[in-house]
Amino acid sequence: QDPKPDSAPSESSDYIKLKVVGSDANEIHFRVKMTTQMGKLKKSYSDRVGVPVSSLRFLFDGRRINDDETPKQVV
């Protein structure tokens, strides 16, 4: 992974880095587009940690995030 920031400002604004913290305090980092639905991220996370998608709830500042929401809508 390249620690340098993206050189094109338009490219860096199209993506966001998200950190998902599990109940066991494990952190998994994702780089997603601002228009990606959170349900897709939830599916990727469940595949990676081996838990059913139905057992997950994503929160941002204490508010539950719906599967059809995007990072652009949440922020």
PQR file of N, CA, C, O and H, with PARSE charges and radii, in Angstrom:
ATOM      1  N   GLN A   1       0.833  -1.176   0.000 -0.4000 1.5000
ATOM      2  CA  GLN A   1       0.000   0.000   0.000 -0.0000 2.0000
ATOM      3  C   GLN A   1       0.873   1.232   0.000  0.5500 1.7000
ATOM      4  O   GLN A   1       1.915   1.280   0.653 -0.5500 1.4000
ATOM      5  N   ASP A   2       0.431   2.222  -0.739 -0.4000 1.5000
ATOM      6  CA  ASP A   2       1.192   3.449  -0.884 -0.0000 2.0000
ATOM      7  C   ASP A   2       0.758   4.461   0.172  0.5500 1.7000
ATOM      8  O   ASP A   2      -0.403   4.869   0.180 -0.5500 1.4000
ATOM      9  H   ASP A   2      -0.416   2.183  -1.269  0.4000 1.0000
ATOM     10  N   PRO A   3       1.660   4.877   1.064 -0.5600 1.5000
ATOM     11  CA  PRO A   3       1.276   5.828   2.095  0.2800 2.0000
ATOM     12  C   PRO A   3       1.110   7.256   1.587  0.5500 1.7000
ATOM     13  O   PRO A   3       0.605   8.112   2.312 -0.5500 1.4000
ATOM     14  N   LYS A   4       1.528   7.524   0.349 -0.4000 1.5000
ATOM     15  CA  LYS A   4       1.434   8.873  -0.197 -0.0000 2.0000
ATOM     16  C   LYS A   4      -0.022   9.210  -0.508  0.5500 1.7000
ATOM     17  O   LYS A   4      -0.792   8.338  -0.908 -0.5500 1.4000
ATOM     18  H   LYS A   4       1.939   6.828  -0.240  0.4000 1.0000
ATOM     19  N   PRO A   5      -0.399  10.481  -0.322 -0.5600 1.5000
ATOM     20  CA  PRO A   5      -1.770  10.866  -0.671  0.2800 2.0000
ATOM     21  C   PRO A   5      -1.979  10.833  -2.176  0.5500 1.7000
ATOM     22  O   PRO A   5      -1.029  10.950  -2.949 -0.5500 1.4000
ATOM     23  N   ASP A   6      -3.235  10.672  -2.583 -0.4000 1.5000
ATOM     24  CA  ASP A   6      -3.552  10.669  -4.013 -0.0000 2.0000
ATOM     25  C   ASP A   6      -3.183  12.015  -4.615  0.5500 1.7000
ATOM     26  O   ASP A   6      -3.441  13.061  -4.019 -0.5500 1.4000
ATOM     27  H   ASP A   6      -4.007  10.576  -1.954  0.4000 1.0000
ATOM     28  N   SER A   7      -2.581  11.988  -5.793 -0.4000 1.5000
ATOM     29  CA  SER A   7      -2.143  13.224  -6.424 -0.0000 2.0000
ATOM     30  C   SER A   7      -3.288  13.975  -7.081  0.5500 1.7000
ATOM     31  O   SER A   7      -3.253  15.203  -7.154 -0.5500 1.4000
ATOM     32  H   SER A   7      -2.371  11.139  -6.278  0.4000 1.0000
ATOM     33  N   ALA A   8      -4.303  13.264  -7.561 -0.4000 1.5000
ATOM     34  CA  ALA A   8      -5.429  13.914  -8.225 -0.0000 2.0000
ATOM     35  C   ALA A   8      -6.519  14.211  -7.198  0.5500 1.7000
ATOM     36  O   ALA A   8      -7.047  13.288  -6.577 -0.5500 1.4000
ATOM     37  H   ALA A   8      -4.331  12.266  -7.501  0.4000 1.0000
ATOM     38  N   PRO A   9      -6.864  15.491  -7.010 -0.5600 1.5000
ATOM     39  CA  PRO A   9      -7.874  15.816  -6.011  0.2800 2.0000
ATOM     40  C   PRO A   9      -9.243  15.230  -6.325  0.5500 1.7000
ATOM     41  O   PRO A   9      -9.986  14.886  -5.407 -0.5500 1.4000
ATOM     42  N   SER A  10      -9.590  15.111  -7.597 -0.4000 1.5000
ATOM     43  CA  SER A  10     -10.892  14.551  -7.944 -0.0000 2.0000
ATOM     44  C   SER A  10     -10.961  13.071  -7.578  0.5500 1.7000
ATOM     45  O   SER A  10     -12.018  12.575  -7.188 -0.5500 1.4000
ATOM     46  H   SER A  10      -8.986  15.391  -8.343  0.4000 1.0000
ATOM     47  N   GLU A  11      -9.845  12.369  -7.703 -0.4000 1.5000
ATOM     48  CA  GLU A  11      -9.825  10.946  -7.366 -0.0000 2.0000
ATOM     49  C   GLU A  11      -9.961  10.742  -5.862  0.5500 1.7000
ATOM     50  O   GLU A  11     -10.670   9.834  -5.426 -0.5500 1.4000
ATOM     51  H   GLU A  11      -8.986  12.771  -8.021  0.4000 1.0000
ATOM     52  N   SER A  12      -9.294  11.570  -5.065 -0.4000 1.5000
ATOM     53  CA  SER A  12      -9.350  11.398  -3.620 -0.0000 2.0000
ATOM     54  C   SER A  12     -10.730  11.730  -3.070  0.5500 1.7000
ATOM     55  O   SER A  12     -11.124  11.192  -2.035 -0.5500 1.4000
ATOM     56  H   SER A  12      -8.719  12.307  -5.420  0.4000 1.0000
ATOM     57  N   SER A  13     -11.469  12.604  -3.740 -0.4000 1.5000
ATOM     58  CA  SER A  13     -12.801  12.947  -3.254 -0.0000 2.0000
ATOM     59  C   SER A  13     -13.836  11.894  -3.647  0.5500 1.7000
ATOM     60  O   SER A  13     -14.933  11.882  -3.090 -0.5500 1.4000
ATOM     61  H   SER A  13     -11.149  13.041  -4.581  0.4000 1.0000
ATOM     62  N   ASP A  14     -13.514  11.018  -4.587 -0.4000 1.5000
ATOM     63  CA  ASP A  14     -14.436   9.965  -5.000 -0.0000 2.0000
ATOM     64  C   ASP A  14     -14.418   8.785  -4.033  0.5500 1.7000
ATOM     65  O   ASP A  14     -15.361   7.994  -4.010 -0.5500 1.4000
ATOM     66  H   ASP A  14     -12.622  11.027  -5.039  0.4000 1.0000
ATOM     67  N   TYR A  15     -13.372   8.660  -3.245 -0.4000 1.5000
ATOM     68  CA  TYR A  15     -13.209   7.529  -2.331 -0.0000 2.0000
ATOM     69  C   TYR A  15     -13.103   8.025  -0.895  0.5500 1.7000
ATOM     70  O   TYR A  15     -12.736   9.169  -0.628 -0.5500 1.4000
ATOM     71  H   TYR A  15     -12.606   9.303  -3.264  0.4000 1.0000
ATOM     72  N   ILE A  16     -13.437   7.125   0.010 -0.4000 1.5000
ATOM     73  CA  ILE A  16     -13.296   7.416   1.434 -0.0000 2.0000
ATOM     74  C   ILE A  16     -12.743   6.160   2.105  0.5500 1.7000
ATOM     75  O   ILE A  16     -13.054   5.042   1.694 -0.5500 1.4000
ATOM     76  H   ILE A  16     -13.736   6.195  -0.207  0.4000 1.0000
ATOM     77  N   LYS A  17     -11.931   6.348   3.127 -0.4000 1.5000
ATOM     78  CA  LYS A  17     -11.413   5.223   3.900 -0.0000 2.0000
ATOM     79  C   LYS A  17     -12.276   5.082   5.145  0.5500 1.7000
ATOM     80  O   LYS A  17     -12.457   6.032   5.906 -0.5500 1.4000
ATOM     81  H   LYS A  17     -11.678   7.256   3.461  0.4000 1.0000
ATOM     82  N   LEU A  18     -12.805   3.878   5.337 -0.4000 1.5000
ATOM     83  CA  LEU A  18     -13.665   3.602   6.483 -0.0000 2.0000
ATOM     84  C   LEU A  18     -13.017   2.563   7.376  0.5500 1.7000
ATOM     85  O   LEU A  18     -12.378   1.625   6.898 -0.5500 1.4000
ATOM     86  H   LEU A  18     -12.658   3.106   4.719  0.4000 1.0000
ATOM     87  N   LYS A  19     -13.185   2.737   8.665 -0.4000 1.5000
ATOM     88  CA  LYS A  19     -12.687   1.775   9.644 -0.0000 2.0000
ATOM     89  C   LYS A  19     -13.898   1.146  10.311  0.5500 1.7000
ATOM     90  O   LYS A  19     -14.733   1.843  10.886 -0.5500 1.4000
ATOM     91  H   LYS A  19     -13.703   3.499   9.053  0.4000 1.0000
ATOM     92  N   VAL A  20     -13.988  -0.176  10.231 -0.4000 1.5000
ATOM     93  CA  VAL A  20     -15.073  -0.906  10.885 -0.0000 2.0000
ATOM     94  C   VAL A  20     -14.490  -1.550  12.134  0.5500 1.7000
ATOM     95  O   VAL A  20     -13.547  -2.338  12.058 -0.5500 1.4000
ATOM     96  H   VAL A  20     -13.310  -0.743   9.764  0.4000 1.0000
ATOM     97  N   VAL A  21     -15.059  -1.207  13.281 -0.4000 1.5000
ATOM     98  CA  VAL A  21     -14.593  -1.739  14.559 -0.0000 2.0000
ATOM     99  C   VAL A  21     -15.631  -2.730  15.061  0.5500 1.7000
ATOM    100  O   VAL A  21     -16.790  -2.377  15.280 -0.5500 1.4000
ATOM    101  H   VAL A  21     -15.825  -0.567  13.343  0.4000 1.0000
ATOM    102  N   GLY A  22     -15.203  -3.973  15.242 -0.4000 1.5000
ATOM    103  CA  GLY A  22     -16.104  -5.018  15.710 -0.0000 2.0000
ATOM    104  C   GLY A  22     -16.311  -4.963  17.204  0.5500 1.7000
ATOM    105  O   GLY A  22     -15.637  -4.207  17.904 -0.5500 1.4000
ATOM    106  H   GLY A  22     -14.262  -4.260  15.064  0.4000 1.0000
ATOM    107  N   SER A  23     -17.241  -5.761  17.697 -0.4000 1.5000
ATOM    108  CA  SER A  23     -17.527  -5.794  19.133 -0.0000 2.0000
ATOM    109  C   SER A  23     -16.337  -6.318  19.937  0.5500 1.7000
ATOM    110  O   SER A  23     -16.234  -6.078  21.139 -0.5500 1.4000
ATOM    111  H   SER A  23     -17.789  -6.375  17.128  0.4000 1.0000
ATOM    112  N   ASP A  24     -15.441  -7.036  19.257 -0.4000 1.5000
ATOM    113  CA  ASP A  24     -14.227  -7.533  19.915 -0.0000 2.0000
ATOM    114  C   ASP A  24     -13.061  -6.556  19.771  0.5500 1.7000
ATOM    115  O   ASP A  24     -11.924  -6.908  20.083 -0.5500 1.4000
ATOM    116  H   ASP A  24     -15.525  -7.231  18.280  0.4000 1.0000
ATOM    117  N   ALA A  25     -13.325  -5.337  19.306 -0.4000 1.5000
ATOM    118  CA  ALA A  25     -12.360  -4.247  19.147 -0.0000 2.0000
ATOM    119  C   ALA A  25     -11.389  -4.459  17.985  0.5500 1.7000
ATOM    120  O   ALA A  25     -10.443  -3.684  17.837 -0.5500 1.4000
ATOM    121  H   ALA A  25     -14.249  -5.051  19.053  0.4000 1.0000
ATOM    122  N   ASN A  26     -11.595  -5.482  17.160 -0.4000 1.5000
ATOM    123  CA  ASN A  26     -10.775  -5.643  15.962 -0.0000 2.0000
ATOM    124  C   ASN A  26     -11.187  -4.607  14.934  0.5500 1.7000
ATOM    125  O   ASN A  26     -12.371  -4.313  14.771 -0.5500 1.4000
ATOM    126  H   ASN A  26     -12.363  -6.111  17.281  0.4000 1.0000
ATOM    127  N   GLU A  27     -10.188  -4.050  14.234 -0.4000 1.5000
ATOM    128  CA  GLU A  27     -10.447  -3.031  13.228 -0.0000 2.0000
ATOM    129  C   GLU A  27     -10.140  -3.574  11.845  0.5500 1.7000
ATOM    130  O   GLU A  27      -9.122  -4.237  11.641 -0.5500 1.4000
ATOM    131  H   GLU A  27      -9.226  -4.289  14.366  0.4000 1.0000
ATOM    132  N   ILE A  28     -11.025  -3.291  10.895 -0.4000 1.5000
ATOM    133  CA  ILE A  28     -10.794  -3.626   9.495 -0.0000 2.0000
ATOM    134  C   ILE A  28     -11.029  -2.358   8.694  0.5500 1.7000
ATOM    135  O   ILE A  28     -12.048  -1.687   8.856 -0.5500 1.4000
ATOM    136  H   ILE A  28     -11.851  -2.753  11.062  0.4000 1.0000
ATOM    137  N   HIS A  29     -10.078  -2.035   7.830 -0.4000 1.5000
ATOM    138  CA  HIS A  29     -10.149  -0.812   7.044 -0.0000 2.0000
ATOM    139  C   HIS A  29     -10.610  -1.126   5.624  0.5500 1.7000
ATOM    140  O   HIS A  29     -10.206  -2.125   5.029 -0.5500 1.4000
ATOM    141  H   HIS A  29      -9.250  -2.580   7.698  0.4000 1.0000
ATOM    142  N   PHE A  30     -11.462  -0.251   5.098 -0.4000 1.5000
ATOM    143  CA  PHE A  30     -11.983  -0.383   3.745 -0.0000 2.0000
ATOM    144  C   PHE A  30     -11.804   0.940   3.016  0.5500 1.7000
ATOM    145  O   PHE A  30     -11.860   2.008   3.625 -0.5500 1.4000
ATOM    146  H   PHE A  30     -11.790   0.560   5.582  0.4000 1.0000
ATOM    147  N   ARG A  31     -11.588   0.860   1.711 -0.4000 1.5000
ATOM    148  CA  ARG A  31     -11.568   2.041   0.845 -0.0000 2.0000
ATOM    149  C   ARG A  31     -12.724   1.868  -0.127  0.5500 1.7000
ATOM    150  O   ARG A  31     -12.713   0.967  -0.967 -0.5500 1.4000
ATOM    151  H   ARG A  31     -11.541  -0.008   1.216  0.4000 1.0000
ATOM    152  N   VAL A  32     -13.716   2.732  -0.009 -0.4000 1.5000
ATOM    153  CA  VAL A  32     -14.926   2.602  -0.818 -0.0000 2.0000
ATOM    154  C   VAL A  32     -15.237   3.922  -1.510  0.5500 1.7000
ATOM    155  O   VAL A  32     -14.794   4.989  -1.084 -0.5500 1.4000
ATOM    156  H   VAL A  32     -13.725   3.464   0.672  0.4000 1.0000
ATOM    157  N   LYS A  33     -16.004   3.824  -2.582 -0.4000 1.5000
ATOM    158  CA  LYS A  33     -16.476   5.027  -3.262 -0.0000 2.0000
ATOM    159  C   LYS A  33     -17.532   5.699  -2.398  0.5500 1.7000
ATOM    160  O   LYS A  33     -18.207   5.046  -1.603 -0.5500 1.4000
ATOM    161  H   LYS A  33     -16.363   2.957  -2.928  0.4000 1.0000
ATOM    162  N   MET A  34     -17.668   7.003  -2.560 -0.4000 1.5000
ATOM    163  CA  MET A  34     -18.662   7.763  -1.806 -0.0000 2.0000
ATOM    164  C   MET A  34     -20.089   7.355  -2.169  0.5500 1.7000
ATOM    165  O   MET A  34     -21.028   7.648  -1.429 -0.5500 1.4000
ATOM    166  H   MET A  34     -17.120   7.534  -3.207  0.4000 1.0000
ATOM    167  N   THR A  35     -20.250   6.679  -3.308 -0.4000 1.5000
ATOM    168  CA  THR A  35     -21.582   6.283  -3.765 -0.0000 2.0000
ATOM    169  C   THR A  35     -21.885   4.804  -3.520  0.5500 1.7000
ATOM    170  O   THR A  35     -22.941   4.315  -3.922 -0.5500 1.4000
ATOM    171  H   THR A  35     -19.487   6.441  -3.909  0.4000 1.0000
ATOM    172  N   THR A  36     -20.966   4.086  -2.864 -0.4000 1.5000
ATOM    173  CA  THR A  36     -21.170   2.662  -2.578 -0.0000 2.0000
ATOM    174  C   THR A  36     -22.187   2.494  -1.454  0.5500 1.7000
ATOM    175  O   THR A  36     -22.080   3.136  -0.409 -0.5500 1.4000
ATOM    176  H   THR A  36     -20.108   4.482  -2.538  0.4000 1.0000
ATOM    177  N   GLN A  37     -23.169   1.631  -1.673 -0.4000 1.5000
ATOM    178  CA  GLN A  37     -24.159   1.387  -0.629 -0.0000 2.0000
ATOM    179  C   GLN A  37     -23.517   0.613   0.521  0.5500 1.7000
ATOM    180  O   GLN A  37     -22.686  -0.269   0.308 -0.5500 1.4000
ATOM    181  H   GLN A  37     -23.256   1.110  -2.522  0.4000 1.0000
ATOM    182  N   MET A  38     -23.916   0.960   1.729 -0.4000 1.5000
ATOM    183  CA  MET A  38     -23.309   0.363   2.914 -0.0000 2.0000
ATOM    184  C   MET A  38     -23.629  -1.124   3.044  0.5500 1.7000
ATOM    185  O   MET A  38     -22.908  -1.849   3.730 -0.5500 1.4000
ATOM    186  H   MET A  38     -24.592   1.677   1.902  0.4000 1.0000
ATOM    187  N   GLY A  39     -24.684  -1.583   2.405 -0.4000 1.5000
ATOM    188  CA  GLY A  39     -24.995  -3.007   2.407 -0.0000 2.0000
ATOM    189  C   GLY A  39     -23.887  -3.820   1.759  0.5500 1.7000
ATOM    190  O   GLY A  39     -23.600  -4.939   2.186 -0.5500 1.4000
ATOM    191  H   GLY A  39     -25.269  -0.994   1.848  0.4000 1.0000
ATOM    192  N   LYS A  40     -23.263  -3.258   0.727 -0.4000 1.5000
ATOM    193  CA  LYS A  40     -22.148  -3.927   0.048 -0.0000 2.0000
ATOM    194  C   LYS A  40     -20.939  -4.012   0.982  0.5500 1.7000
ATOM    195  O   LYS A  40     -20.250  -5.031   1.019 -0.5500 1.4000
ATOM    196  H   LYS A  40     -23.496  -2.350   0.381  0.4000 1.0000
ATOM    197  N   LEU A  41     -20.687  -2.948   1.730 -0.4000 1.5000
ATOM    198  CA  LEU A  41     -19.598  -2.943   2.702 -0.0000 2.0000
ATOM    199  C   LEU A  41     -19.880  -3.949   3.817  0.5500 1.7000
ATOM    200  O   LEU A  41     -18.979  -4.655   4.268 -0.5500 1.4000
ATOM    201  H   LEU A  41     -21.248  -2.120   1.700  0.4000 1.0000
ATOM    202  N   LYS A  42     -21.123  -4.007   4.251 -0.4000 1.5000
ATOM    203  CA  LYS A  42     -21.516  -4.944   5.306 -0.0000 2.0000
ATOM    204  C   LYS A  42     -21.299  -6.385   4.850  0.5500 1.7000
ATOM    205  O   LYS A  42     -20.850  -7.221   5.634 -0.5500 1.4000
ATOM    206  H   LYS A  42     -21.856  -3.433   3.885  0.4000 1.0000
ATOM    207  N   LYS A  43     -21.612  -6.680   3.595 -0.4000 1.5000
ATOM    208  CA  LYS A  43     -21.410  -8.019   3.028 -0.0000 2.0000
ATOM    209  C   LYS A  43     -19.921  -8.360   3.002  0.5500 1.7000
ATOM    210  O   LYS A  43     -19.531  -9.465   3.380 -0.5500 1.4000
ATOM    211  H   LYS A  43     -21.977  -6.001   2.958  0.4000 1.0000
ATOM    212  N   SER A  44     -19.089  -7.417   2.559 -0.4000 1.5000
ATOM    213  CA  SER A  44     -17.637  -7.645   2.528 -0.0000 2.0000
ATOM    214  C   SER A  44     -17.095  -7.894   3.929  0.5500 1.7000
ATOM    215  O   SER A  44     -16.267  -8.782   4.133 -0.5500 1.4000
ATOM    216  H   SER A  44     -19.406  -6.519   2.252  0.4000 1.0000
ATOM    217  N   TYR A  45     -17.560  -7.113   4.885 -0.4000 1.5000
ATOM    218  CA  TYR A  45     -17.112  -7.276   6.264 -0.0000 2.0000
ATOM    219  C   TYR A  45     -17.521  -8.643   6.815  0.5500 1.7000
ATOM    220  O   TYR A  45     -16.724  -9.319   7.466 -0.5500 1.4000
ATOM    221  H   TYR A  45     -18.233  -6.391   4.720  0.4000 1.0000
ATOM    222  N   SER A  46     -18.765  -9.046   6.550 -0.4000 1.5000
ATOM    223  CA  SER A  46     -19.239 -10.336   7.070 -0.0000 2.0000
ATOM    224  C   SER A  46     -18.467 -11.498   6.461  0.5500 1.7000
ATOM    225  O   SER A  46     -18.173 -12.479   7.145 -0.5500 1.4000
ATOM    226  H   SER A  46     -19.413  -8.497   6.021  0.4000 1.0000
ATOM    227  N   ASP A  47     -18.134 -11.389   5.164 -0.4000 1.5000
ATOM    228  CA  ASP A  47     -17.329 -12.428   4.520 -0.0000 2.0000
ATOM    229  C   ASP A  47     -15.939 -12.511   5.145  0.5500 1.7000
ATOM    230  O   ASP A  47     -15.401 -13.601   5.336 -0.5500 1.4000
ATOM    231  H   ASP A  47     -18.373 -10.592   4.609  0.4000 1.0000
ATOM    232  N   ARG A  48     -15.367 -11.359   5.460 -0.4000 1.5000
ATOM    233  CA  ARG A  48     -14.007 -11.325   5.994 -0.0000 2.0000
ATOM    234  C   ARG A  48     -13.926 -11.871   7.416  0.5500 1.7000
ATOM    235  O   ARG A  48     -12.975 -12.575   7.755 -0.5500 1.4000
ATOM    236  H   ARG A  48     -15.804 -10.473   5.305  0.4000 1.0000
ATOM    237  N   VAL A  49     -14.916 -11.552   8.252 -0.4000 1.5000
ATOM    238  CA  VAL A  49     -14.856 -12.003   9.646 -0.0000 2.0000
ATOM    239  C   VAL A  49     -15.623 -13.294   9.894  0.5500 1.7000
ATOM    240  O   VAL A  49     -15.493 -13.898  10.959 -0.5500 1.4000
ATOM    241  H   VAL A  49     -15.689 -10.980   7.977  0.4000 1.0000
ATOM    242  N   GLY A  50     -16.424 -13.724   8.917 -0.4000 1.5000
ATOM    243  CA  GLY A  50     -17.110 -15.003   9.027 -0.0000 2.0000
ATOM    244  C   GLY A  50     -18.347 -14.997   9.899  0.5500 1.7000
ATOM    245  O   GLY A  50     -18.623 -15.970  10.601 -0.5500 1.4000
ATOM    246  H   GLY A  50     -16.530 -13.234   8.052  0.4000 1.0000
ATOM    247  N   VAL A  51     -19.094 -13.906   9.858 -0.4000 1.5000
ATOM    248  CA  VAL A  51     -20.357 -13.844  10.603 -0.0000 2.0000
ATOM    249  C   VAL A  51     -21.492 -13.560   9.624  0.5500 1.7000
ATOM    250  O   VAL A  51     -21.249 -13.000   8.555 -0.5500 1.4000
ATOM    251  H   VAL A  51     -18.870 -13.116   9.288  0.4000 1.0000
ATOM    252  N   PRO A  52     -22.727 -13.933   9.964 -0.5600 1.5000
ATOM    253  CA  PRO A  52     -23.847 -13.649   9.057  0.2800 2.0000
ATOM    254  C   PRO A  52     -24.120 -12.146   8.953  0.5500 1.7000
ATOM    255  O   PRO A  52     -23.994 -11.414   9.935 -0.5500 1.4000
ATOM    256  N   VAL A  53     -24.491 -11.701   7.764 -0.4000 1.5000
ATOM    257  CA  VAL A  53     -24.795 -10.285   7.537 -0.0000 2.0000
ATOM    258  C   VAL A  53     -25.937  -9.836   8.448  0.5500 1.7000
ATOM    259  O   VAL A  53     -25.945  -8.703   8.930 -0.5500 1.4000
ATOM    260  H   VAL A  53     -24.594 -12.296   6.967  0.4000 1.0000
ATOM    261  N   SER A  54     -26.888 -10.720   8.680 -0.4000 1.5000
ATOM    262  CA  SER A  54     -28.057 -10.365   9.494 -0.0000 2.0000
ATOM    263  C   SER A  54     -27.700 -10.061  10.950  0.5500 1.7000
ATOM    264  O   SER A  54     -28.501  -9.468  11.674 -0.5500 1.4000
ATOM    265  H   SER A  54     -26.881 -11.640   8.289  0.4000 1.0000
ATOM    266  N   SER A  55     -26.508 -10.464  11.381 -0.4000 1.5000
ATOM    267  CA  SER A  55     -26.105 -10.213  12.763 -0.0000 2.0000
ATOM    268  C   SER A  55     -25.362  -8.889  12.922  0.5500 1.7000
ATOM    269  O   SER A  55     -24.943  -8.548  14.028 -0.5500 1.4000
ATOM    270  H   SER A  55     -25.858 -10.946  10.793  0.4000 1.0000
ATOM    271  N   LEU A  56     -25.192  -8.139  11.829 -0.4000 1.5000
ATOM    272  CA  LEU A  56     -24.413  -6.900  11.866 -0.0000 2.0000
ATOM    273  C   LEU A  56     -25.303  -5.668  11.886  0.5500 1.7000
ATOM    274  O   LEU A  56     -26.376  -5.636  11.283 -0.5500 1.4000
ATOM    275  H   LEU A  56     -25.532  -8.417  10.931  0.4000 1.0000
ATOM    276  N   ARG A  57     -24.821  -4.652  12.601 -0.4000 1.5000
ATOM    277  CA  ARG A  57     -25.423  -3.321  12.568 -0.0000 2.0000
ATOM    278  C   ARG A  57     -24.277  -2.337  12.509  0.5500 1.7000
ATOM    279  O   ARG A  57     -23.373  -2.371  13.345 -0.5500 1.4000
ATOM    280  H   ARG A  57     -23.950  -4.677  13.090  0.4000 1.0000
ATOM    281  N   PHE A  58     -24.314  -1.459  11.521 -0.4000 1.5000
ATOM    282  CA  PHE A  58     -23.289  -0.432  11.403 -0.0000 2.0000
ATOM    283  C   PHE A  58     -23.828   0.860  12.004  0.5500 1.7000
ATOM    284  O   PHE A  58     -24.969   1.249  11.755 -0.5500 1.4000
ATOM    285  H   PHE A  58     -25.048  -1.432  10.842  0.4000 1.0000
ATOM    286  N   LEU A  59     -22.983   1.521  12.803 -0.4000 1.5000
ATOM    287  CA  LEU A  59     -23.347   2.780  13.444 -0.0000 2.0000
ATOM    288  C   LEU A  59     -22.340   3.853  13.067  0.5500 1.7000
ATOM    289  O   LEU A  59     -21.160   3.571  12.859 -0.5500 1.4000
ATOM    290  H   LEU A  59     -22.056   1.205  13.005  0.4000 1.0000
ATOM    291  N   PHE A  60     -22.820   5.085  12.982 -0.4000 1.5000
ATOM    292  CA  PHE A  60     -21.946   6.240  12.786 -0.0000 2.0000
ATOM    293  C   PHE A  60     -22.416   7.318  13.744  0.5500 1.7000
ATOM    294  O   PHE A  60     -23.548   7.792  13.640 -0.5500 1.4000
ATOM    295  H   PHE A  60     -23.778   5.315  13.151  0.4000 1.0000
ATOM    296  N   ASP A  61     -21.559   7.709  14.674 -0.4000 1.5000
ATOM    297  CA  ASP A  61     -21.912   8.676  15.722 -0.0000 2.0000
ATOM    298  C   ASP A  61     -23.183   8.266  16.457  0.5500 1.7000
ATOM    299  O   ASP A  61     -24.016   9.110  16.789 -0.5500 1.4000
ATOM    300  H   ASP A  61     -20.640   7.324  14.758  0.4000 1.0000
ATOM    301  N   GLY A  62     -23.327   6.974  16.707 -0.4000 1.5000
ATOM    302  CA  GLY A  62     -24.465   6.472  17.456 -0.0000 2.0000
ATOM    303  C   GLY A  62     -25.732   6.255  16.653  0.5500 1.7000
ATOM    304  O   GLY A  62     -26.722   5.754  17.188 -0.5500 1.4000
ATOM    305  H   GLY A  62     -22.651   6.288  16.437  0.4000 1.0000
ATOM    306  N   ARG A  63     -25.723   6.625  15.377 -0.4000 1.5000
ATOM    307  CA  ARG A  63     -26.904   6.468  14.523 -0.0000 2.0000
ATOM    308  C   ARG A  63     -26.729   5.245  13.646  0.5500 1.7000
ATOM    309  O   ARG A  63     -25.666   5.041  13.061 -0.5500 1.4000
ATOM    310  H   ARG A  63     -24.919   7.033  14.943  0.4000 1.0000
ATOM    311  N   ARG A  64     -27.774   4.428  13.553 -0.4000 1.5000
ATOM    312  CA  ARG A  64     -27.718   3.224  12.726 -0.0000 2.0000
ATOM    313  C   ARG A  64     -27.699   3.607  11.251  0.5500 1.7000
ATOM    314  O   ARG A  64     -28.429   4.501  10.822 -0.5500 1.4000
ATOM    315  H   ARG A  64     -28.638   4.594  14.029  0.4000 1.0000
ATOM    316  N   ILE A  65     -26.860   2.925  10.483 -0.4000 1.5000
ATOM    317  CA  ILE A  65     -26.736   3.169   9.047 -0.0000 2.0000
ATOM    318  C   ILE A  65     -27.508   2.087   8.313  0.5500 1.7000
ATOM    319  O   ILE A  65     -27.305   0.898   8.555 -0.5500 1.4000
ATOM    320  H   ILE A  65     -26.267   2.199  10.832  0.4000 1.0000
ATOM    321  N   ASN A  66     -28.396   2.500   7.415 -0.4000 1.5000
ATOM    322  CA  ASN A  66     -29.182   1.567   6.615 -0.0000 2.0000
ATOM    323  C   ASN A  66     -28.353   1.030   5.457  0.5500 1.7000
ATOM    324  O   ASN A  66     -27.400   1.670   5.013 -0.5500 1.4000
ATOM    325  H   ASN A  66     -28.561   3.466   7.218  0.4000 1.0000
ATOM    326  N   ASP A  67     -28.728  -0.160   4.971 -0.4000 1.5000
ATOM    327  CA  ASP A  67     -27.986  -0.804   3.883 -0.0000 2.0000
ATOM    328  C   ASP A  67     -28.009   0.003   2.593  0.5500 1.7000
ATOM    329  O   ASP A  67     -27.064  -0.071   1.807 -0.5500 1.4000
ATOM    330  H   ASP A  67     -29.502  -0.680   5.332  0.4000 1.0000
ATOM    331  N   ASP A  68     -29.067   0.771   2.358 -0.4000 1.5000
ATOM    332  CA  ASP A  68     -29.170   1.515   1.103 -0.0000 2.0000
ATOM    333  C   ASP A  68     -28.522   2.897   1.170  0.5500 1.7000
ATOM    334  O   ASP A  68     -28.522   3.624   0.176 -0.5500 1.4000
ATOM    335  H   ASP A  68     -29.835   0.831   2.996  0.4000 1.0000
ATOM    336  N   GLU A  69     -27.974   3.269   2.319 -0.4000 1.5000
ATOM    337  CA  GLU A  69     -27.301   4.560   2.445 -0.0000 2.0000
ATOM    338  C   GLU A  69     -25.878   4.472   1.911  0.5500 1.7000
ATOM    339  O   GLU A  69     -25.281   3.396   1.871 -0.5500 1.4000
ATOM    340  H   GLU A  69     -27.974   2.679   3.127  0.4000 1.0000
ATOM    341  N   THR A  70     -25.345   5.616   1.503 -0.4000 1.5000
ATOM    342  CA  THR A  70     -23.972   5.713   1.015 -0.0000 2.0000
ATOM    343  C   THR A  70     -23.179   6.604   1.969  0.5500 1.7000
ATOM    344  O   THR A  70     -23.772   7.357   2.742 -0.5500 1.4000
ATOM    345  H   THR A  70     -25.830   6.490   1.536  0.4000 1.0000
ATOM    346  N   PRO A  71     -21.840   6.531   1.926 -0.5600 1.5000
ATOM    347  CA  PRO A  71     -21.041   7.441   2.757  0.2800 2.0000
ATOM    348  C   PRO A  71     -21.371   8.910   2.490  0.5500 1.7000
ATOM    349  O   PRO A  71     -21.330   9.734   3.404 -0.5500 1.4000
ATOM    350  N   LYS A  72     -21.691   9.230   1.261 -0.4000 1.5000
ATOM    351  CA  LYS A  72     -22.038  10.609   0.906 -0.0000 2.0000
ATOM    352  C   LYS A  72     -23.289  11.065   1.656  0.5500 1.7000
ATOM    353  O   LYS A  72     -23.378  12.224   2.061 -0.5500 1.4000
ATOM    354  H   LYS A  72     -21.724   8.560   0.518  0.4000 1.0000
ATOM    355  N   GLN A  73     -24.248  10.170   1.843 -0.4000 1.5000
ATOM    356  CA  GLN A  73     -25.480  10.509   2.551 -0.0000 2.0000
ATOM    357  C   GLN A  73     -25.265  10.569   4.064  0.5500 1.7000
ATOM    358  O   GLN A  73     -25.915  11.355   4.754 -0.5500 1.4000
ATOM    359  H   GLN A  73     -24.176   9.229   1.514  0.4000 1.0000
ATOM    360  N   VAL A  74     -24.373   9.756   4.570 -0.4000 1.5000
ATOM    361  CA  VAL A  74     -24.157   9.669   6.009 -0.0000 2.0000
ATOM    362  C   VAL A  74     -23.396  10.885   6.526  0.5500 1.7000
ATOM    363  O   VAL A  74     -23.703  11.406   7.598 -0.5500 1.4000
ATOM    364  H   VAL A  74     -23.845   9.118   4.010  0.4000 1.0000
ATOM    365  N   VAL A  75     -22.410  11.332   5.767 -0.4000 1.5000
ATOM    366  CA  VAL A  75     -21.566  12.459   6.198 -0.0000 2.0000
ATOM    367  C   VAL A  75     -22.217  13.729   5.925  0.5500 1.7000
ATOM    368  O   VAL A  75     -21.657  14.785   6.220 -0.5500 1.4000
ATOM    369  H   VAL A  75     -22.161  10.908   4.896  0.4000 1.0000
TER
END
